Structures are given as C-alpha cells and as structure tokens.
C-alpha cells in the first residue's frame, strides 16, 4: 500500500467514480461523515440504492441535514465512526469520504473495527482521503495543517489490512476539482466551517488571502487536489 502516487494525474468526480466502481443497486449504504449531504443526494438519486444511513458528527450540520425532506431512502443520524449506530453485518457498503482523518487519532483503529463490524461478510468499504500535496493543500496548511492526522489515518488503514480485519481490494489515485469564484467563497467554504473552529489572526488571514489570490483568474480559482481511495472488503 502507498499513501500517494504523484504520477497519477487522472481527474474525475469522485461520486461518478464510485458509481462505476461499487455495486450500489439495491444496497444498504452507510455514509460516515456526510457533511452537507451533497454526495449523499447524488448517490440516492443516481445509485439505485435501497437505503442510505448518513452519519454526521457535527451537531450544527446534522440539524441542517434533518431539514432535508426530499430523499426518502436516506436517514440522517448523528454519530461518529468510532461508535456506529448500526447492527452487526447490516450494511453492504460503507463510504467514508475524506473523513477518517477527522476521527481522533486514538479512535481511528476503533473506527475501522466498527466499519468491519457493521459490514456484511464480503461487504465493501470505500475509504477516500486527501493526499498531502497540491496548491490547495499549500493554502490550507497555513491555518489547518493535516499532515500528521492524514498519515495516522493511512497507518490505521494499513494496520487493519495487515491484521486481516479488512482486505485490500485496490487503491485508486486521482485528482478532483475544487473551484472558487472569489476569496470570499473560499473563506465561507474552507475557513468558516462549523465542524472546526478556525481562529485566524488578521495577519494570518491576510497571508491566506494573498496565497489564494495568486491563483485567481477572471474565471475564479481552480485547484485539482490529489486523492487516494483504499477500497477494502470484509473477508467472507
């Protein structure tokens, strides 16, 4: 297993990639860290799933998700990956999109154990994580450096595979697209988030803005951050 592949420059939409790689039709899906449920919506509308249980640990975002009423096959619950409110062997597919590194490091092994527990034998876990590289990462690390926690997340996945708890099906490396019309939009989406209290001094905020503005064009600022997927299977 490798944490990154600098030679891979394929660009794609991760949800579209999942739709092509995973057997969603008729599946019971668990999404860990659903955020604003944008990807949840696409999967519910295009994946042919039977049910999606979408967990979000952030109480503010979870309250907003509960206001969504047009996705009848989706149930929103508050909770973290280290204590999944689901029965043993009750899920066909677990998806965790860029959220394992948000689990407290001391609970990452427990989270992967919980994923194994709730998966049916032969069930799949799609664990995607941002690679610590790229122009967007260079901006983000000025105020929110995730190098240590991303490395810890990868180490936890490796440990689960090496122990035999979960088997590695494949690794996928690709780039996604992140576009911002202006710095104000970047500020709203990346700094003023509800799940993390970023406290930037005026000096640091100005530094972040300056680094972001170096990428601005008349069409906005576009980034292609690299990603990794570890596709895991629960042994039968």
CORCORSUL-V847372 format. One record per backbone hydrogen bond with DSSP energy under -0.5 kcal/mol. NH is the residue of the N-H (numbers start at 0). CO is the residue of the C=O. If there is no record, write none. Layout:
nh=NH co=CO
nh=NH co=CO
This chain:
nh=7 co=4
nh=8 co=6
nh=11 co=174
nh=13 co=11
nh=16 co=12
nh=17 co=13
nh=18 co=14
nh=19 co=15
nh=20 co=16
nh=21 co=17
nh=23 co=21
nh=25 co=47
nh=26 co=23
nh=28 co=26
nh=28 co=50
nh=29 co=92
nh=30 co=28
nh=30 co=52
nh=31 co=29
nh=31 co=94
nh=32 co=30
nh=32 co=54
nh=33 co=54
nh=36 co=33
nh=40 co=36
nh=41 co=37
nh=42 co=38
nh=43 co=39
nh=44 co=40
nh=45 co=41
nh=46 co=42
nh=48 co=42
nh=49 co=26
nh=50 co=26
nh=51 co=72
nh=52 co=28
nh=53 co=51
nh=53 co=74
nh=54 co=30
nh=54 co=52
nh=55 co=76
nh=58 co=56
nh=61 co=57
nh=62 co=58
nh=63 co=59
nh=64 co=60
nh=65 co=61
nh=66 co=63
nh=67 co=64
nh=68 co=66
nh=73 co=70
nh=74 co=51
nh=76 co=53
nh=78 co=55
nh=82 co=79
nh=85 co=83
nh=88 co=116
nh=89 co=86
nh=89 co=117
nh=90 co=117
nh=91 co=27
nh=92 co=27
nh=93 co=123
nh=94 co=29
nh=95 co=125
nh=97 co=95
nh=97 co=127
nh=101 co=98
nh=102 co=98
nh=102 co=99
nh=106 co=103
nh=107 co=103
nh=107 co=104
nh=110 co=106
nh=111 co=107
nh=112 co=108
nh=113 co=109
nh=114 co=110
nh=115 co=111
nh=116 co=112
nh=117 co=113
nh=118 co=114
nh=119 co=90
nh=121 co=233
nh=122 co=119
nh=123 co=91
nh=124 co=231
nh=125 co=93
nh=126 co=124
nh=126 co=229
nh=127 co=95
nh=127 co=125
nh=128 co=227
nh=130 co=225
nh=132 co=130
nh=137 co=133
nh=138 co=134
nh=139 co=135
nh=140 co=136
nh=141 co=138
nh=142 co=139
nh=143 co=139
nh=145 co=143
nh=149 co=145
nh=150 co=146
nh=151 co=147
nh=152 co=148
nh=153 co=149
nh=154 co=150
nh=155 co=151
nh=156 co=152
nh=157 co=153
nh=158 co=154
nh=159 co=155
nh=160 co=156
nh=161 co=157
nh=162 co=158
nh=163 co=160
nh=164 co=159
nh=165 co=159
nh=166 co=232
nh=168 co=166
nh=168 co=230
nh=169 co=230
nh=171 co=228
nh=173 co=226
nh=174 co=9
nh=175 co=224
nh=177 co=222
nh=179 co=220
nh=185 co=181
nh=186 co=182
nh=187 co=183
nh=188 co=184
nh=189 co=185
nh=190 co=185
nh=190 co=186
nh=191 co=186
nh=192 co=190
nh=197 co=190
nh=197 co=195
nh=198 co=196
nh=199 co=197
nh=204 co=200
nh=205 co=201
nh=206 co=202
nh=207 co=203
nh=208 co=204
nh=209 co=205
nh=210 co=206
nh=211 co=207
nh=212 co=208
nh=213 co=209
nh=214 co=211
nh=215 co=212
nh=216 co=219
nh=219 co=216
nh=220 co=179
nh=222 co=177
nh=226 co=173
nh=227 co=128
nh=228 co=171
nh=229 co=126
nh=230 co=169
nh=230 co=228
nh=231 co=124
nh=231 co=229
nh=232 co=166
nh=233 co=122
nh=234 co=232
